[in-house]
Each structure stands twice: as C-alpha cells, then as structure tokens.
Amino acid sequence: MGLCDIQEIKETLARHGFRFSKSLGQNFLTAQWVPERIAAQCGADAKSRVLEIGPGMGCLTRELAKTAAQVAAVELDRALFPVLEETLADCENVEIIHGDVLKIDLAALCQQKFAGQTVYACANLPYYITTPAISALLESHAFAGITVMVQKEVAQRICASAGSSDYSAFSVYVQYHAAVEVLFDVPAGCFIPQPKVDSAVIRLTPRQVPAVTVQDEKLFFAIVRAAFNQRRKTLANAVMPAFGGRLDKAEVLCLLEECGLDVRVRGERLSLTEFGELADKCHMLLNTKEQQHTNGNE
Ligand code: SAM
C-alpha cells in the first residue's frame, strides 16, 4: 500500500470517515521520497529506538520501522487510531500512544519504552506547536538526534548565524542546546491538504554540554530575549529590562566595552560566545552589587 499515494490516502481516510483538522496541523505527506529521506538521515540504525510525534496516517512511521529496532509514535487525534491500525498492521515494532506531545513527560516516556537504549526523535511537526515541541524535545535530554520537518522560514531562523536577518532568540536557544543543520527542503506541493508555505527538514544534534558555559543560564536567556525583543535598538538600550533596575545604562555600557564590543552594537550581531561573555560579566557585577548592599546593611 502506498501511504503517500494521494488516491490511496483519500480512499483510506474516506473509509474511516476521517476529516483533516486544520487546528491540529494535519498536512499529510504525498511524496514518498520525503519519509524515506528522513528515515535515512535521522541517524537511527537497526539498533536504535525512535520516538515519532504525530504519525498521521503512518507514512513516516513505516519508514522508521524499517530503519530502527522499535518505534513509539505519539498521536493526539484519536480519529487516526483505526486508520493507523490498518496502515501499520504489519509493523510489529511500532506502538502508537495517545497523547499531546506538549503534555507528556518525554524523558519518562523514553525511559519507560526504551530504557537504556539510544533514542532518536523524528516528526513532520504540526506547524502550530513547532517552537514548544522543539523546546520540549531539547529539554528532555532524551534524544541522540532530533530530525523534524518545520516551516522553511522557521528552519532558516533556527539555523541562522549571528548578523543575519533570520538570527533570533530562538536561534540562540536551539544552538545553545544543539548543533543544527538544514537537511533538505520540501515544497508545499508534497502535502495534502497543501499548506501555503514550503517546509524544510532540520537535524538537531543535542550537545553533551551547552555551546557556551555561563554562570547564570536564566540571566543569559533573559539578556538574549531582551536583545531580540527590540532588535532595532542598540544592545545597551534593549537589554535594560533584563536587569529589572539592578544595573544602570552606564554600567551596561562599561561591560560592553570590557567585552570588546562597540557600545552602539545591536544584539543581532552577537555570537553565542559573545552573549555568554556579556551575561557572565553582568552576573559578576550584579553579585558584587548585591554583596556590597548586604555588607552596607550589616
Ligand atoms: N506524519 C504524518 C505525515 O508526515 O504525513 C502527519 C504529519 S501532520 C503535519 C502532524 C500530525 O501531528 C497529525 O497527525 C496531528 O494529528 C498530530 N498532532 C497534532 N498536534 C499534536 C500534539 N500536540 N501531540 C501529538 N500529535 C499531534
């Protein structure tokens, strides 16, 4: 059975009385080369386990089941379960789990299903949960590799380098946790129903240690978010909200100079290392001031 054949898709879904849900981001693949390439390039081999998000009708699940030892696939839409029972009837190494990927404890699920094994995550992600789903996958620390299809613009943003117009707080966040690469583009015509935008498949390889070592991760990301929240402002002006009044602008300008940065620089030009260095200097100054304050009150 051709799980990417449009006629087959329509007939199978009609037989089960299934209707696509726009709100669940249901755009199913109609180009067989796409799940084949995802399965071939996700890093999994015959010994690996794979967690898939959103199997839909099962075209990617099927390819993953051929590549890996075991596949667990989390699907939110119960209406797809009878469809998957039919389309994956001969795949003995696949288990479909009902649930919302954003509400599941992914580390616990991987531990429960694949204790002690190398696990990869794969998905043709529904667009509406791209950012939280990628964050949940990264923060679970459960995967050796994460290969996902996302909107092409999002793929470019995730993989963007410092200084480019696509570089964003989410680029810094993902690149802090993982090495990133765009594998290939997937035109909008490869789906039913056809979305308005093209897609791309990206591979994230989670790092054992973050790309930069910082003293205070919360402060690092507060500075990064503030820098991109007002990306047209100079960095010194944009980051002030990150300090909640605990540093003044003159102090921040001094710290920028100490980091060898132009005081008029914009946040979008800073590499992860430069953001890390700035965050550590801010952290040190905040600590010193707090210490002085405590001593003064004694
Ligand atoms: N993998 C199939 C394919 O490539 O043809 C379907 C991909 S479709 C873009 C996204 C799938 O994710 C749908 O099956 C949808 O029902 C499911 N889904 C949507 N939201 C979800 C969530 N929060 N948790 C788990 N699955 C979800």
Residues whose N, C-alpha, C, O or C-beta is under 5 A from the ligand:
A	BS01	SAM	L24 G25 Q26 N27 F28 L29 I53 G54 P55 G56 M57 L60 V74 E75 L76 D77 G99 D100 V101 L102 N124 L125 P126
